[in-house]
Amino acid sequence: MREIQLKDAKASLSAVIDQAIQGHPAVITRHGRKQAVVLSFEDYEKLANVPSFGRLLASFPGDEADIPQRSSKPARSVIDF
């Protein structure tokens, strides 16, 4: 992803937006620090609709019986130094 300074993005905003629509988002920097990203609305919608991990777990279609019991044995041997 290319980085562009804020002053340059202002001067060529139309071109920055056209490139974002074509699938080439840009990171806008101010004083050398990343401040914003210009991306297409289509890409934004994809990112905005990604469910959280908690929602994915909550939407599990099975019952508690479908989840195997956890073993009480350690997963690996512990070595004391």
VENTAJO-V430131 format. One record per residue. RES is the residue in three letters. PHI is phi in degrees with one decimal (NA if undefined). OMEGA is omega as a letter, one per 30 degrees, with the letter a starting at -180 (none if undefined). Layout:
# VENTAJO-V430131
((RES | PHI | OMEGA) (RES | PHI | OMEGA))
This chain:
# VENTAJO-V430131
((MET | NA | a) (ARG | -80.0 | l) (GLU | -108.8 | l) (ILE | -139.3 | l) (GLN | -69.4 | a) (LEU | -54.7 | a) (LYS | -62.8 | l) (ASP | -72.3 | l) (ALA | -65.2 | l) (LYS | -62.1 | a) (ALA | -68.9 | a) (SER | -129.7 | a) (LEU | -57.1 | l) (SER | -59.3 | l) (ALA | -67.7 | l) (VAL | -62.8 | l) (ILE | -67.3 | l) (ASP | -58.2 | l) (GLN | -66.6 | l) (ALA | -63.1 | l) (ILE | -63.5 | l) (GLN | -81.0 | l) (GLY | 98.6 | l) (HIS | -120.4 | l) (PRO | -65.6 | a) (ALA | -131.4 | l) (VAL | -92.1 | l) (ILE | -94.6 | l) (THR | -111.7 | l) (ARG | -134.5 | a) (HIS | 56.2 | l) (GLY | 79.3 | a) (ARG | -110.6 | l) (LYS | -67.4 | a) (GLN | -120.4 | a) (ALA | -156.2 | l) (VAL | -130.8 | l) (VAL | -104.6 | l) (LEU | -139.1 | a) (SER | -67.5 | l) (PHE | -63.7 | l) (GLU | -60.5 | l) (ASP | -65.4 | l) (TYR | -60.5 | a) (GLU | -62.0 | l) (LYS | -61.3 | a) (LEU | -71.0 | a) (ALA | -71.1 | a) (ASN | -100.2 | l) (VAL | -76.3 | a) (PRO | -71.5 | l) (SER | -72.5 | l) (PHE | -60.6 | l) (GLY | -61.5 | l) (ARG | -68.0 | l) (LEU | -63.3 | l) (LEU | -65.0 | a) (ALA | -66.5 | a) (SER | -90.3 | l) (PHE | -56.9 | a) (PRO | -77.4 | a) (GLY | -89.7 | l) (ASP | -99.7 | l) (GLU | -61.3 | a) (ALA | -66.9 | l) (ASP | -76.9 | a) (ILE | -93.9 | a) (PRO | -66.0 | l) (GLN | -69.0 | l) (ARG | -78.3 | l) (SER | -77.3 | l) (SER | -87.7 | l) (LYS | -76.4 | l) (PRO | -64.4 | a) (ALA | -70.6 | l) (ARG | -151.2 | l) (SER | -75.2 | a) (VAL | -100.0 | a) (ILE | -110.6 | l) (ASP | -91.0 | l) (PHE | -102.9 | none))
